[in-house]
């Protein structure tokens, strides 16, 4: 099935959860936030959130120290 991650079209396996996708992408799970179809997905729901064809994900990595005020994270280039 096809989904979009940070504006980039990707082909992924059917029946994959959000958590499994993030692990496959080797992202630091403790330092990312995810929006699915314009809705924030709480971390506690990642393992039960099945991705669907056409989903649009935005994944940002949280950064600490030295960031200007109002800057909570940066969009990941995947």
Steps between C-alpha positions, in 0.01 A plus 500: 500500500605862455535762771668837520772571757611863535378571148671199343298216347595158645394142432454295819362159597132457577411456867799687643463705817637847547747371759629227265547755221698733725719208608560401136604856428742470796368815666569580866154419640559701814573819301238515225143622475259383232200658335273273294254667267537828694439336840774447759534130586580452870807281555294255705288427188782441251499120547125476431480755217473308173603707201267517202545563131515875438602598854704819526761504778711785629788387720708750695799439721509694824816697559629636826735772606594792283172513310351845458183575701194351337697232316390159628648272241615446147337316216688183418633437152431132438 
